[in-house]
């Protein structure tokens, strides 16, 4: 039996179909359409503010939601708590 568990988090879009992203390098918030991430002609996403490529554009709200989901999973099962990796 595997100890690996995965969770899925849906990030909602606004009325125009954009998702909110945050550059982990400069902290700037910006929007992008999810279809742009799937577009094979786009190799990298650059932050519009600092011009750099980040390894993550997940907002703090999404990270907090993921951590809460993991903690809620761990508590009732008596498992070891996950450390914050930020």
TORPA-825948 format. One record per residue: residue number from 1; y, z, x of N, C-alpha, C, O in turn. Coordinates in steps of 0.05 Angstrom, whole numbers, plus 32768, in hexadecimal, padded with zeros to 4 digits. Atoms other than C-alpha are relative to their C-alpha. Example, Ala and Ser with C-alpha at 12.3 -4.5 7.8 and 13.67 -1.06 7.14 Angstrom:
BEGIN
<atom><seq>1</seq><n_v>7FE8</n_v><n_w>8000</n_w><n_u>8012</n_u><ca_v>7FA6</ca_v><ca_w>809C</ca_w><ca_u>80F6</ca_u><c_v>8018</c_v><c_w>8000</c_w><c_u>8012</c_u><o_v>8018</o_v><o_w>800D</o_w><o_u>8027</o_u></atom>
<atom><seq>2</seq><n_v>7FE8</n_v><n_w>7FFF</n_w><n_u>7FF0</n_u><ca_v>7FEB</ca_v><ca_w>808F</ca_w><ca_u>8111</ca_u><c_v>8016</c_v><c_w>800E</c_w><c_u>7FF1</c_u><o_v>802C</o_v><o_w>8012</o_w><o_u>7FFB</o_u></atom>
//
This chain:
BEGIN
<atom><seq>1</seq><n_v>7FE8</n_v><n_w>8000</n_w><n_u>8011</n_u><ca_v>8000</ca_v><ca_w>8000</ca_w><ca_u>8000</ca_u><c_v>8019</c_v><c_w>8000</c_w><c_u>8012</c_u><o_v>801B</o_v><o_w>800F</o_w><o_u>8025</o_u></atom>
<atom><seq>2</seq><n_v>7FE8</n_v><n_w>8002</n_w><n_u>7FF0</n_u><ca_v>8044</ca_v><ca_w>7FED</ca_w><ca_u>801B</ca_u><c_v>8015</c_v><c_w>8015</c_w><c_u>7FF7</c_u><o_v>8017</o_v><o_w>801B</o_w><o_u>7FDF</o_u></atom>
<atom><seq>3</seq><n_v>7FEB</n_v><n_w>7FED</n_w><n_u>8006</n_u><ca_v>807D</ca_v><ca_w>801F</ca_w><ca_u>8020</ca_u><c_v>801B</c_v><c_w>7FF2</c_w><c_u>7FFB</c_u><o_v>802F</o_v><o_w>7FFF</o_w><o_u>7FF6</o_u></atom>
<atom><seq>4</seq><n_v>7FE7</n_v><n_w>800F</n_w><n_u>8003</n_u><ca_v>80B1</ca_v><ca_w>7FE8</ca_w><ca_u>801A</ca_u><c_v>8007</c_v><c_w>7FFC</c_w><c_u>7FE2</c_u><o_v>7FF7</o_v><o_w>7FF6</o_w><o_u>7FD2</o_u></atom>
<atom><seq>5</seq><n_v>7FF6</n_v><n_w>8003</n_w><n_u>801B</n_u><ca_v>80DC</ca_v><ca_w>7FE7</ca_w><ca_u>7FDC</ca_u><c_v>8019</c_v><c_w>7FEF</c_w><c_u>8001</c_u><o_v>8029</o_v><o_w>7FF2</o_w><o_u>8014</o_u></atom>
<atom><seq>6</seq><n_v>7FE8</n_v><n_w>8010</n_w><n_u>8001</n_u><ca_v>8111</ca_v><ca_w>7FB4</ca_w><ca_u>7FC9</ca_u><c_v>800E</c_v><c_w>8003</c_w><c_u>7FE5</c_u><o_v>8001</o_v><o_w>8007</o_w><o_u>7FD1</o_u></atom>
<atom><seq>7</seq><n_v>7FF0</n_v><n_w>7FFF</n_w><n_u>8018</n_u><ca_v>8149</ca_v><ca_w>7FB6</ca_w><ca_u>7F97</ca_u><c_v>8011</c_v><c_w>7FE7</c_w><c_u>7FFD</c_u><o_v>8017</o_v><o_w>7FDA</o_w><o_u>8012</o_u></atom>
<atom><seq>8</seq><n_v>7FEF</n_v><n_w>8017</n_w><n_u>8004</n_u><ca_v>8171</ca_v><ca_w>7F7E</ca_w><ca_u>7F78</ca_u><c_v>801A</c_v><c_w>8009</c_w><c_u>7FF2</c_u><o_v>8019</o_v><o_w>8019</o_w><o_u>7FDF</o_u></atom>
<atom><seq>9</seq><n_v>7FE6</n_v><n_w>7FF9</n_w><n_u>800C</n_u><ca_v>81BB</ca_v><ca_w>7F85</ca_w><ca_u>7F69</ca_u><c_v>800E</c_v><c_w>7FE6</c_w><c_u>7FF9</c_u><o_v>8012</o_v><o_w>7FD4</o_w><o_u>8009</o_u></atom>
<atom><seq>10</seq><n_v>7FF1</n_v><n_w>8018</n_w><n_u>8009</n_u><ca_v>81DF</ca_v><ca_w>7F51</ca_w><ca_u>7F3F</ca_u><c_v>801E</c_v><c_w>8005</c_w><c_u>8003</c_u><o_v>8028</o_v><o_w>801A</o_w><o_u>7FFA</o_u></atom>
<atom><seq>11</seq><n_v>7FE3</n_v><n_w>7FFE</n_w><n_u>7FFC</n_u><ca_v>8227</ca_v><ca_w>7F46</ca_w><ca_u>7F53</ca_u><c_v>800D</c_v><c_w>7FEE</c_w><c_u>7FEB</c_u><o_v>800A</o_v><o_w>7FD5</o_w><o_u>7FED</o_u></atom>
<atom><seq>12</seq><n_v>7FF4</n_v><n_w>8011</n_w><n_u>8015</n_u><ca_v>824F</ca_v><ca_w>7F2E</ca_w><ca_u>7F16</ca_u><c_v>8016</c_v><c_w>7FEF</c_w><c_u>800B</c_u><o_v>8024</o_v><o_w>7FF5</o_w><o_u>801E</o_u></atom>
<atom><seq>13</seq><n_v>7FE9</n_v><n_w>8012</n_w><n_u>7FF9</n_u><ca_v>8280</ca_v><ca_w>7EF5</ca_w><ca_u>7F1A</ca_u><c_v>8017</c_v><c_w>8005</c_w><c_u>7FEC</c_u><o_v>8013</o_v><o_w>8011</o_w><o_u>7FD7</o_u></atom>
<atom><seq>14</seq><n_v>7FE9</n_v><n_w>7FFE</n_w><n_u>8012</n_u><ca_v>82C6</ca_v><ca_w>7EF3</ca_w><ca_u>7EFC</ca_u><c_v>7FFF</c_v><c_w>7FE9</c_w><c_u>7FEC</c_u><o_v>7FEB</o_v><o_w>7FDA</o_w><o_u>7FEB</o_u></atom>
<atom><seq>15</seq><n_v>8000</n_v><n_w>8015</n_w><n_u>8015</n_u><ca_v>82DA</ca_v><ca_w>7EC5</ca_w><ca_u>7EC3</ca_u><c_v>7FFF</c_v><c_w>7FE4</c_w><c_u>800C</c_u><o_v>7FF6</o_v><o_w>7FD1</o_w><o_u>7FFE</o_u></atom>
<atom><seq>16</seq><n_v>8000</n_v><n_w>801B</n_w><n_u>7FF4</n_u><ca_v>82E2</ca_v><ca_w>7E8B</ca_w><ca_u>7EF4</ca_u><c_v>7FE7</c_v><c_w>7FFB</c_w><c_u>8011</c_u><o_v>7FE5</o_v><o_w>7FE6</o_w><o_u>801E</o_u></atom>
<atom><seq>17</seq><n_v>8018</n_v><n_w>8004</n_w><n_u>7FF2</n_u><ca_v>829E</ca_v><ca_w>7E95</ca_w><ca_u>7F14</ca_u><c_v>8000</c_v><c_w>8009</c_w><c_u>801E</c_u><o_v>7FEF</o_v><o_w>8001</o_w><o_u>802D</o_u></atom>
<atom><seq>18</seq><n_v>7FFE</n_v><n_w>7FF7</n_w><n_u>7FE4</n_u><ca_v>82B4</ca_v><ca_w>7EB7</ca_w><ca_u>7F55</ca_u><c_v>7FF5</c_v><c_w>801D</c_w><c_u>8003</c_u><o_v>7FF7</o_v><o_w>802C</o_w><o_u>7FF0</o_u></atom>
<atom><seq>19</seq><n_v>8008</n_v><n_w>7FE4</n_w><n_u>7FF9</n_u><ca_v>8297</ca_v><ca_w>7EF6</ca_w><ca_u>7F76</ca_u><c_v>8013</c_v><c_w>800B</c_w><c_u>8014</c_u><o_v>801E</o_v><o_w>7FFC</o_w><o_u>8025</o_u></atom>
<atom><seq>20</seq><n_v>7FEE</n_v><n_w>7FF3</n_w><n_u>7FED</n_u><ca_v>82C0</ca_v><ca_w>7F28</ca_w><ca_u>7F9C</ca_u><c_v>7FF1</c_v><c_w>8007</c_w><c_u>8019</c_u><o_v>7FDB</o_v><o_w>8013</o_w><o_u>8018</o_u></atom>
<atom><seq>21</seq><n_v>800C</n_v><n_w>7FFB</n_w><n_u>7FE6</n_u><ca_v>82B0</ca_v><ca_w>7F2D</ca_w><ca_u>7FE6</ca_u><c_v>8013</c_v><c_w>8010</c_w><c_u>8012</c_u><o_v>802B</o_v><o_w>8010</o_w><o_u>800C</o_u></atom>
<atom><seq>22</seq><n_v>7FEF</n_v><n_w>7FF0</n_w><n_u>7FED</n_u><ca_v>82CA</ca_v><ca_w>7F59</ca_w><ca_u>801F</ca_u><c_v>7FF7</c_v><c_w>7FFA</c_w><c_u>801C</c_u><o_v>7FDF</o_v><o_w>7FFD</o_w><o_u>8023</o_u></atom>
<atom><seq>23</seq><n_v>8006</n_v><n_w>8005</n_w><n_u>7FE4</n_u><ca_v>82CD</ca_v><ca_w>7F46</ca_w><ca_u>8068</ca_u><c_v>7FFB</c_v><c_w>801B</c_w><c_u>800E</c_u><o_v>800B</o_v><o_w>802E</o_w><o_u>800C</o_u></atom>
<atom><seq>24</seq><n_v>8007</n_v><n_w>7FE7</n_w><n_u>7FF3</n_u><ca_v>82AA</ca_v><ca_w>7F7D</ca_w><ca_u>8090</ca_u><c_v>8010</c_v><c_w>8003</c_w><c_u>801A</c_u><o_v>8010</o_v><o_w>8019</o_w><o_u>8026</o_u></atom>
<atom><seq>25</seq><n_v>7FF1</n_v><n_w>7FFE</n_w><n_u>7FE7</n_u><ca_v>82D6</ca_v><ca_w>7F6D</ca_w><ca_u>80CC</ca_u><c_v>801D</c_v><c_w>8008</c_w><c_u>7FFC</c_u><o_v>8028</o_v><o_w>8019</o_w><o_u>800B</o_u></atom>
<atom><seq>26</seq><n_v>7FE4</n_v><n_w>7FF9</n_w><n_u>8004</n_u><ca_v>831D</ca_v><ca_w>7F71</ca_w><ca_u>80B0</ca_u><c_v>8005</c_v><c_w>800E</c_w><c_u>7FE6</c_u><o_v>801B</o_v><o_w>8019</o_w><o_u>7FE1</o_u></atom>
<atom><seq>27</seq><n_v>7FFD</n_v><n_w>7FF1</n_w><n_u>8019</n_u><ca_v>8311</ca_v><ca_w>7F8F</ca_w><ca_u>806B</ca_u><c_v>800D</c_v><c_w>7FF0</c_w><c_u>7FE9</c_u><o_v>8011</o_v><o_w>7FFB</o_w><o_u>7FD4</o_u></atom>
<atom><seq>28</seq><n_v>7FF3</n_v><n_w>8010</n_w><n_u>8014</n_u><ca_v>8332</ca_v><ca_w>7F56</ca_w><ca_u>8045</ca_u><c_v>7FED</c_v><c_w>7FF9</c_w><c_u>7FE9</c_u><o_v>7FD6</o_v><o_w>7FF2</o_w><o_u>7FEE</o_u></atom>
<atom><seq>29</seq><n_v>800F</n_v><n_w>8009</n_w><n_u>8017</n_u><ca_v>831A</ca_v><ca_w>7F48</ca_w><ca_u>7FFE</ca_u><c_v>8007</c_v><c_w>7FE3</c_w><c_u>7FFA</c_u><o_v>801E</o_v><o_w>7FDB</o_w><o_u>7FFC</o_u></atom>
<atom><seq>30</seq><n_v>7FFB</n_v><n_w>801C</n_w><n_u>8008</n_u><ca_v>8311</ca_v><ca_w>7F00</ca_w><ca_u>7FE8</ca_u><c_v>7FE9</c_v><c_w>7FF8</c_w><c_u>7FED</c_u><o_v>7FD6</o_v><o_w>8007</o_w><o_u>7FE9</o_u></atom>
<atom><seq>31</seq><n_v>8013</n_v><n_w>8009</n_w><n_u>8014</n_u><ca_v>82EA</ca_v><ca_w>7ED8</ca_w><ca_u>7FB4</ca_u><c_v>7FF3</c_v><c_w>7FE6</c_w><c_u>8009</c_u><o_v>7FFF</o_v><o_w>7FD5</o_w><o_u>8017</o_u></atom>
<atom><seq>32</seq><n_v>800F</n_v><n_w>8019</n_w><n_u>7FFA</n_u><ca_v>82B5</ca_v><ca_w>7EA1</ca_w><ca_u>7FBA</ca_u><c_v>7FED</c_v><c_w>7FFC</c_w><c_u>7FE9</c_u><o_v>7FE3</o_v><o_w>800F</o_w><o_u>7FDD</o_u></atom>
<atom><seq>33</seq><n_v>8014</n_v><n_w>8006</n_w><n_u>8014</n_u><ca_v>8287</ca_v><ca_w>7E7E</ca_w><ca_u>7F8A</ca_u><c_v>7FE5</c_v><c_w>8003</c_w><c_u>800B</c_u><o_v>7FE0</o_v><o_w>7FFA</o_w><o_u>8022</o_u></atom>
<atom><seq>34</seq><n_v>801B</n_v><n_w>7FFD</n_w><n_u>7FF5</n_u><ca_v>823E</ca_v><ca_w>7E90</ca_w><ca_u>7F91</ca_u><c_v>7FF3</c_v><c_w>7FE6</c_w><c_u>8008</c_u><o_v>7FE2</o_v><o_w>7FE5</o_w><o_u>801A</o_u></atom>
<atom><seq>35</seq><n_v>800C</n_v><n_w>801A</n_w><n_u>7FF9</n_u><ca_v>822C</ca_v><ca_w>7E46</ca_w><ca_u>7F92</ca_u><c_v>8008</c_v><c_w>7FF7</c_w><c_u>801C</c_u><o_v>7FF9</o_v><o_w>7FE8</o_w><o_u>8029</o_u></atom>
<atom><seq>36</seq><n_v>7FF8</n_v><n_w>8006</n_w><n_u>7FE4</n_u><ca_v>8253</ca_v><ca_w>7E41</ca_w><ca_u>7FD4</ca_u><c_v>7FED</c_v><c_w>800C</c_w><c_u>8015</c_u><o_v>7FE8</o_v><o_w>8000</o_w><o_u>802A</o_u></atom>
<atom><seq>37</seq><n_v>8013</n_v><n_w>7FF4</n_w><n_u>7FEE</n_u><ca_v>8221</ca_v><ca_w>7E70</ca_w><ca_u>7FF5</ca_u><c_v>7FE6</c_v><c_w>7FF0</c_w><c_u>8001</c_u><o_v>7FD9</o_v><o_w>7FEF</o_w><o_u>8016</o_u></atom>
<atom><seq>38</seq><n_v>8019</n_v><n_w>800F</n_w><n_u>8001</n_u><ca_v>81E8</ca_v><ca_w>7E44</ca_w><ca_u>7FDF</ca_u><c_v>8003</c_v><c_w>7FE3</c_w><c_u>8009</c_u><o_v>7FEF</o_v><o_w>7FD5</o_w><o_u>800D</o_u></atom>
<atom><seq>39</seq><n_v>7FFA</n_v><n_w>801B</n_w><n_u>7FF8</n_u><ca_v>820A</ca_v><ca_w>7E03</ca_w><ca_u>7FF4</ca_u><c_v>7FF7</c_v><c_w>7FFB</c_w><c_u>801D</c_u><o_v>8001</o_v><o_w>8008</o_w><o_u>802F</o_u></atom>
<atom><seq>40</seq><n_v>800A</n_v><n_w>8005</n_w><n_u>7FE6</n_u><ca_v>81E4</ca_v><ca_w>7DE6</ca_w><ca_u>802F</ca_u><c_v>8014</c_v><c_w>7FF4</c_w><c_u>8014</c_u><o_v>8011</o_v><o_w>7FF5</o_w><o_u>802C</o_u></atom>
<atom><seq>41</seq><n_v>7FEB</n_v><n_w>800B</n_w><n_u>7FEE</n_u><ca_v>8223</ca_v><ca_w>7DC4</ca_w><ca_u>804A</ca_u><c_v>8012</c_v><c_w>8015</c_w><c_u>800B</c_u><o_v>8022</o_v><o_w>8010</o_w><o_u>801D</o_u></atom>
<atom><seq>42</seq><n_v>7FF0</n_v><n_w>7FEA</n_w><n_u>7FF6</n_u><ca_v>8244</ca_v><ca_w>7E08</ca_w><ca_u>8055</ca_u><c_v>7FEE</c_v><c_w>8011</c_w><c_u>8012</c_u><o_v>7FDB</o_v><o_w>801E</o_w><o_u>8008</o_u></atom>
<atom><seq>43</seq><n_v>8011</n_v><n_w>7FF1</n_w><n_u>7FED</n_u><ca_v>8226</ca_v><ca_w>7E28</ca_w><ca_u>8094</ca_u><c_v>8009</c_v><c_w>801D</c_w><c_u>8003</c_u><o_v>7FF7</o_v><o_w>802E</o_w><o_u>8006</o_u></atom>
<atom><seq>44</seq><n_v>7FF5</n_v><n_w>7FE5</n_w><n_u>7FFD</n_u><ca_v>8253</ca_v><ca_w>7E65</ca_w><ca_u>809A</ca_u><c_v>8017</c_v><c_w>8005</c_w><c_u>7FED</c_u><o_v>8026</o_v><o_w>7FF2</o_w><o_u>7FE7</o_u></atom>
<atom><seq>45</seq><n_v>7FE9</n_v><n_w>7FF8</n_w><n_u>8010</n_u><ca_v>8285</ca_v><ca_w>7E8A</ca_w><ca_u>806F</ca_u><c_v>8013</c_v><c_w>800F</c_w><c_u>8012</c_u><o_v>800C</o_v><o_w>8023</o_w><o_u>801F</o_u></atom>
<atom><seq>46</seq><n_v>7FEB</n_v><n_w>7FF4</n_w><n_u>7FEF</n_u><ca_v>82C6</ca_v><ca_w>7E9B</ca_w><ca_u>8093</ca_u><c_v>8012</c_v><c_w>8010</c_w><c_u>7FEE</c_u><o_v>8018</o_v><o_w>8008</o_w><o_u>7FD7</o_u></atom>
<atom><seq>47</seq><n_v>7FED</n_v><n_w>7FF0</n_w><n_u>800F</n_u><ca_v>82F4</ca_v><ca_w>7ED2</ca_w><ca_u>807C</ca_u><c_v>801A</c_v><c_w>7FF1</c_w><c_u>8000</c_u><o_v>8024</o_v><o_w>7FE8</o_w><o_u>8015</o_u></atom>
<atom><seq>48</seq><n_v>7FE7</n_v><n_w>800F</n_w><n_u>8001</n_u><ca_v>8334</ca_v><ca_w>7EB2</ca_w><ca_u>8063</ca_u><c_v>8018</c_v><c_w>800F</c_w><c_u>800D</c_u><o_v>802C</o_v><o_w>8003</o_w><o_u>8013</o_u></atom>
<atom><seq>49</seq><n_v>7FEA</n_v><n_w>7FF0</n_w><n_u>7FF4</n_u><ca_v>835E</ca_v><ca_w>7EEB</ca_w><ca_u>8081</ca_u><c_v>7FFE</c_v><c_w>8000</c_w><c_u>801F</c_u><o_v>8012</o_v><o_w>7FF9</o_w><o_u>802C</o_u></atom>
<atom><seq>50</seq><n_v>8002</n_v><n_w>7FFD</n_w><n_u>7FE3</n_u><ca_v>8343</ca_v><ca_w>7EF5</ca_w><ca_u>80C8</ca_u><c_v>7FF3</c_v><c_w>7FE7</c_w><c_u>800D</c_u><o_v>7FF5</o_v><o_w>7FE4</o_w><o_u>8025</o_u></atom>
<atom><seq>51</seq><n_v>800B</n_v><n_w>8019</n_w><n_u>7FF6</n_u><ca_v>831E</ca_v><ca_w>7EB2</ca_w><ca_u>80CF</ca_u><c_v>7FE5</c_v><c_w>8004</c_w><c_u>800E</c_u><o_v>7FDB</o_v><o_w>7FF0</o_w><o_u>801A</o_u></atom>
<atom><seq>52</seq><n_v>8019</n_v><n_w>7FFB</n_w><n_u>7FF3</n_u><ca_v>82DF</ca_v><ca_w>7ED3</ca_w><ca_u>80EA</ca_u><c_v>7FE8</c_v><c_w>7FFF</c_w><c_u>7FED</c_u><o_v>7FEC</o_v><o_w>8001</o_w><o_u>7FD4</o_u></atom>
<atom><seq>53</seq><n_v>8018</n_v><n_w>7FFF</n_w><n_u>8010</n_u><ca_v>8297</ca_v><ca_w>7ECF</ca_w><ca_u>80D1</ca_u><c_v>7FF4</c_v><c_w>801C</c_w><c_u>8002</c_u><o_v>7FEE</o_v><o_w>8026</o_w><o_u>8017</o_u></atom>
<atom><seq>54</seq><n_v>800B</n_v><n_w>7FE5</n_w><n_u>8002</n_u><ca_v>827C</ca_v><ca_w>7F12</ca_w><ca_u>80BA</ca_u><c_v>7FE2</c_v><c_w>7FFE</c_w><c_u>7FFA</c_u><o_v>7FD9</o_v><o_w>7FEB</o_w><o_u>7FEF</o_u></atom>
<atom><seq>55</seq><n_v>801D</n_v><n_w>7FFF</n_w><n_u>8007</n_u><ca_v>8233</ca_v><ca_w>7F26</ca_w><ca_u>80B5</ca_u><c_v>7FFC</c_v><c_w>800A</c_w><c_u>7FE4</c_u><o_v>7FE5</o_v><o_w>8009</o_w><o_u>7FDA</o_u></atom>
<atom><seq>56</seq><n_v>8002</n_v><n_w>7FF6</n_w><n_u>801B</n_u><ca_v>8241</ca_v><ca_w>7F45</ca_w><ca_u>8071</ca_u><c_v>801B</c_v><c_w>7FFE</c_w><c_u>7FF2</c_u><o_v>8030</o_v><o_w>8005</o_w><o_u>7FFD</o_u></atom>
<atom><seq>57</seq><n_v>7FE7</n_v><n_w>8001</n_w><n_u>8010</n_u><ca_v>8274</ca_v><ca_w>7F39</ca_w><ca_u>803A</ca_u><c_v>7FFC</c_v><c_w>8011</c_w><c_u>7FE6</c_u><o_v>800B</o_v><o_w>800D</o_w><o_u>7FD3</o_u></atom>
<atom><seq>58</seq><n_v>8006</n_v><n_w>7FEF</n_w><n_u>8017</n_u><ca_v>8258</ca_v><ca_w>7F6E</ca_w><ca_u>800A</ca_u><c_v>8017</c_v><c_w>8014</c_w><c_u>7FFD</c_u><o_v>801F</o_v><o_w>8020</o_w><o_u>8011</o_u></atom>
<atom><seq>59</seq><n_v>7FEA</n_v><n_w>7FEC</n_w><n_u>8005</n_u><ca_v>828E</ca_v><ca_w>7F9A</ca_w><ca_u>7FEA</ca_u><c_v>7FF5</c_v><c_w>801C</c_w><c_u>8000</c_u><o_v>7FDD</o_v><o_w>8021</o_w><o_u>7FFE</o_u></atom>
<atom><seq>60</seq><n_v>8008</n_v><n_w>7FE4</n_w><n_u>7FFF</n_u><ca_v>828D</ca_v><ca_w>7FE5</ca_w><ca_u>7FEE</ca_u><c_v>7FF3</c_v><c_w>8009</c_w><c_u>7FE6</c_u><o_v>7FE0</o_v><o_w>8019</o_w><o_u>7FE6</o_u></atom>
<atom><seq>61</seq><n_v>800D</n_v><n_w>7FF9</n_w><n_u>801A</n_u><ca_v>827C</ca_v><ca_w>7FEA</ca_w><ca_u>7FA3</ca_u><c_v>7FE3</c_v><c_w>7FF8</c_w><c_u>8000</c_u><o_v>7FD2</o_v><o_w>8007</o_w><o_u>7FF5</o_u></atom>
<atom><seq>62</seq><n_v>801C</n_v><n_w>8009</n_w><n_u>8000</n_u><ca_v>823C</ca_v><ca_w>7FC2</ca_w><ca_u>7FAD</ca_u><c_v>7FF0</c_v><c_w>8011</c_w><c_u>8013</c_u><o_v>7FD9</o_v><o_w>8017</o_w><o_u>800D</o_u></atom>
<atom><seq>63</seq><n_v>800F</n_v><n_w>7FEF</n_w><n_u>7FED</n_u><ca_v>8228</ca_v><ca_w>7FEB</ca_w><ca_u>7FEA</ca_u><c_v>7FFB</c_v><c_w>801B</c_w><c_u>7FF3</c_u><o_v>7FE5</o_v><o_w>8026</o_w><o_u>7FF5</o_u></atom>
<atom><seq>64</seq><n_v>8003</n_v><n_w>7FE6</n_w><n_u>800D</n_u><ca_v>8234</ca_v><ca_w>802C</ca_w><ca_u>7FC3</ca_u><c_v>7FEB</c_v><c_w>7FFE</c_w><c_u>7FEA</c_u><o_v>7FDB</o_v><o_w>8011</o_w><o_u>7FE7</o_u></atom>
<atom><seq>65</seq><n_v>8014</n_v><n_w>8003</n_w><n_u>8015</n_u><ca_v>820B</ca_v><ca_w>8011</ca_w><ca_u>7F88</ca_u><c_v>7FE4</c_v><c_w>7FFF</c_w><c_u>800C</c_u><o_v>7FD2</o_v><o_w>800C</o_w><o_u>8002</o_u></atom>
<atom><seq>66</seq><n_v>801A</n_v><n_w>8002</n_w><n_u>7FF3</n_u><ca_v>81D2</ca_v><ca_w>7FFF</ca_w><ca_u>7FB7</ca_u><c_v>7FF6</c_v><c_w>801B</c_w><c_u>800B</c_u><o_v>7FDF</o_v><o_w>8021</o_w><o_u>8008</o_u></atom>
<atom><seq>67</seq><n_v>8007</n_v><n_w>7FE6</n_w><n_u>7FF6</n_u><ca_v>81D3</ca_v><ca_w>8043</ca_w><ca_u>7FD8</ca_u><c_v>7FF9</c_v><c_w>8013</c_w><c_u>7FEA</c_u><o_v>7FE6</o_v><o_w>8023</o_w><o_u>7FEC</o_u></atom>
<atom><seq>68</seq><n_v>8006</n_v><n_w>7FEF</n_w><n_u>8017</n_u><ca_v>81D4</ca_v><ca_w>8066</ca_w><ca_u>7F94</ca_u><c_v>7FE5</c_v><c_w>7FF9</c_w><c_u>7FF5</c_u><o_v>7FD5</o_v><o_w>800A</o_w><o_u>7FED</o_u></atom>
<atom><seq>69</seq><n_v>801A</n_v><n_w>8009</n_w><n_u>800A</n_u><ca_v>8199</ca_v><ca_w>803C</ca_w><ca_u>7F7D</ca_u><c_v>7FE9</c_v><c_w>800B</c_w><c_u>8012</c_u><o_v>7FD5</o_v><o_w>8014</o_w><o_u>8008</o_u></atom>
<atom><seq>70</seq><n_v>8014</n_v><n_w>7FF7</n_w><n_u>7FED</n_u><ca_v>8172</ca_v><ca_w>804E</ca_w><ca_u>7FBC</ca_u><c_v>7FFD</c_v><c_w>801E</c_w><c_u>7FFE</c_u><o_v>7FE6</o_v><o_w>8028</o_w><o_u>7FFF</o_u></atom>
<atom><seq>71</seq><n_v>8002</n_v><n_w>7FE3</n_w><n_u>8003</n_u><ca_v>8183</ca_v><ca_w>8098</ca_w><ca_u>7FB6</ca_u><c_v>7FF3</c_v><c_w>8009</c_w><c_u>7FE6</c_u><o_v>7FE2</o_v><o_w>801B</o_w><o_u>7FE6</o_u></atom>
<atom><seq>72</seq><n_v>800D</n_v><n_w>7FFA</n_w><n_u>8019</n_u><ca_v>816F</ca_v><ca_w>8099</ca_w><ca_u>7F6D</ca_u><c_v>7FE2</c_v><c_w>7FFB</c_w><c_u>8001</c_u><o_v>7FD3</o_v><o_w>8009</o_w><o_u>7FF4</o_u></atom>
<atom><seq>73</seq><n_v>801C</n_v><n_w>8007</n_w><n_u>7FFD</n_u><ca_v>812D</ca_v><ca_w>8079</ca_w><ca_u>7F7F</ca_u><c_v>7FF2</c_v><c_w>8016</c_w><c_u>8011</c_u><o_v>7FDC</o_v><o_w>801E</o_w><o_u>800A</o_u></atom>
<atom><seq>74</seq><n_v>800C</n_v><n_w>7FED</n_w><n_u>7FEE</n_u><ca_v>8120</ca_v><ca_w>80AB</ca_w><ca_u>7FB7</ca_u><c_v>7FFE</c_v><c_w>801C</c_w><c_u>7FF4</c_u><o_v>7FEA</o_v><o_w>802A</o_w><o_u>7FF9</o_u></atom>
<atom><seq>75</seq><n_v>8000</n_v><n_w>7FE5</n_w><n_u>800B</n_u><ca_v>8131</ca_v><ca_w>80EB</ca_w><ca_u>7F91</ca_u><c_v>7FE7</c_v><c_w>8007</c_w><c_u>7FEF</c_u><o_v>7FD9</o_v><o_w>801A</o_w><o_u>7FF5</o_u></atom>
<atom><seq>76</seq><n_v>8016</n_v><n_w>7FF8</n_w><n_u>8011</n_u><ca_v>80FC</ca_v><ca_w>80EA</ca_w><ca_u>7F5A</ca_u><c_v>7FE4</c_v><c_w>7FFC</c_w><c_u>800E</c_u><o_v>7FD1</o_v><o_w>8008</o_w><o_u>8006</o_u></atom>
<atom><seq>77</seq><n_v>8019</n_v><n_w>8004</n_w><n_u>7FF3</n_u><ca_v>80C6</ca_v><ca_w>80D2</ca_w><ca_u>7F8A</ca_u><c_v>7FFB</c_v><c_w>8012</c_w><c_u>8018</c_u><o_v>7FE6</o_v><o_w>8011</o_w><o_u>8025</o_u></atom>
<atom><seq>78</seq><n_v>8003</n_v><n_w>7FED</n_w><n_u>7FEA</n_u><ca_v>80D2</ca_v><ca_w>8109</ca_w><ca_u>7FBE</ca_u><c_v>7FFD</c_v><c_w>7FF3</c_w><c_u>801B</c_u><o_v>7FF0</o_v><o_w>7FFE</o_w><o_u>802D</o_u></atom>
<atom><seq>79</seq><n_v>8002</n_v><n_w>800E</n_w><n_u>7FE6</n_u><ca_v>80DA</ca_v><ca_w>80D7</ca_w><ca_u>7FF6</ca_u><c_v>8017</c_v><c_w>8008</c_w><c_u>8012</c_u><o_v>802A</o_v><o_w>8016</o_w><o_u>8009</o_u></atom>
<atom><seq>80</seq><n_v>7FEB</n_v><n_w>7FFA</n_w><n_u>7FED</n_u><ca_v>8106</ca_v><ca_w>80DC</ca_w><ca_u>8033</ca_u><c_v>8019</c_v><c_w>7FF1</c_w><c_u>7FF8</c_u><o_v>8018</o_v><o_w>7FDA</o_w><o_u>7FEF</o_u></atom>
<atom><seq>81</seq><n_v>7FE7</n_v><n_w>800C</n_w><n_u>8009</n_u><ca_v>814F</ca_v><ca_w>80CE</ca_w><ca_u>8024</ca_u><c_v>8008</c_v><c_w>7FEB</c_w><c_u>8015</c_u><o_v>8004</o_v><o_w>7FEE</o_w><o_u>802D</o_u></atom>
<atom><seq>82</seq><n_v>7FF6</n_v><n_w>8016</n_w><n_u>7FEF</n_u><ca_v>816E</ca_v><ca_w>808E</ca_w><ca_u>8040</ca_u><c_v>801A</c_v><c_w>8008</c_w><c_u>800C</c_u><o_v>802B</o_v><o_w>8013</o_w><o_u>7FFE</o_u></atom>
<atom><seq>83</seq><n_v>7FE7</n_v><n_w>7FFB</n_w><n_u>7FF3</n_u><ca_v>81A4</ca_v><ca_w>8096</ca_w><ca_u>8073</ca_u><c_v>8014</c_v><c_w>7FEA</c_w><c_u>7FFB</c_u><o_v>800C</o_v><o_w>7FD3</o_w><o_u>7FF9</o_u></atom>
<atom><seq>84</seq><n_v>7FEB</n_v><n_w>8014</n_w><n_u>8004</n_u><ca_v>81E6</ca_v><ca_w>8072</ca_w><ca_u>8068</ca_u><c_v>8002</c_v><c_w>7FEF</c_w><c_u>801A</c_u><o_v>8005</o_v><o_w>7FFA</o_w><o_u>802F</o_u></atom>
<atom><seq>85</seq><n_v>8000</n_v><n_w>8012</n_w><n_u>7FE9</n_u><ca_v>81E5</ca_v><ca_w>8035</ca_w><ca_u>8097</ca_u><c_v>801A</c_v><c_w>7FF3</c_w><c_u>8006</c_u><o_v>801C</o_v><o_w>7FE0</o_w><o_u>8015</o_u></atom>
<atom><seq>86</seq><n_v>7FE6</n_v><n_w>800C</n_w><n_u>7FFB</n_u><ca_v>822F</ca_v><ca_w>8026</ca_w><ca_u>8095</ca_u><c_v>800C</c_v><c_w>8009</c_w><c_u>801A</c_u><o_v>8022</o_v><o_w>8001</o_w><o_u>8021</o_u></atom>
//
